[in-house]
Amino acid sequence: MTDSIAPRVLIVEDEPDLAQLLNEYMQAAQYSTTVINNGTDANDWLQANEVDIVLLDLMLPGMSGLDICRDIRKASDVPVIMITAKVEEIDRLIGLELGADDYICKPYSPREVVARTKAVLRRTLSDTSSSEDQNQSVVLCEERSSVIVHKQEIELTQIEYRMFKLLFEQPGRIFSRQFIMDNIYTDYRVVSDRTVDSHIKKLRKKLQAAAPEQDIIRSVYGAGYKFENL
């Protein structure tokens, strides 16, 4: 996510209170949102507009979420998170088989939806990065939770990988410890600044094995950390 271009989120939800609540949380997380409460209207809107991710309720007036998802997949690979109060396993399987990227059951925490949205978008970004020129100084390998620095592969833990990926995707931007905590620990565990510092220290040590003369992750006194292009 960048400061200048906010990811575009389409929220398709026919319950006004839920739609408003989800919209507020998404905007607070710096997403650009559009809210539609009718399935037919949402399907028409998607024919004429581009979006980065769709939060799609299953039961909608006009056209069901499953039918919308089916139409989306005929023409696009835009990420879709399906949201529903129907918890029967058959609905879950049908939703995912149609190409939904994730599935959330009501009642849900809006914070969970935001976290899952971030996770899906990051997977989408990593798919793009994996197809980039392999001669780059730094290449991410999500399937192995590793990073290649100067053609040398470095294995990382899941936390280290998510932390490095966050910094790597916005080179030069300074990330505060609080921001890192909020975006890395999606299970809302209680962590401290020292926990972040400890992971950064271990991550730096691994990176220095491949680039001993370069400070890939730099600390900015009193502010946080940033990734420097090699």
Secondary structure, DSSP 8 states (H G I E B T S, - for coil): --SSS--EEEEE-S-HHHHHHHHHHHHHTT-EEEEE--HHHHHHHHHH---SEEEEESS-SSS-HHHHHHHHHHH----EEEEES---HHHHHHHHHTT-SEEEESS--HHHHHHHHHHHHHHHHHHHHHTS-TTSSEEEEGGGTEEEETTEEEE--HHHHHHHHHHHTSTT--B-HHHHHHHH-TT-----HHHHHHHHHHHHHHHHTT-TT--SEEEETTTEEEE---
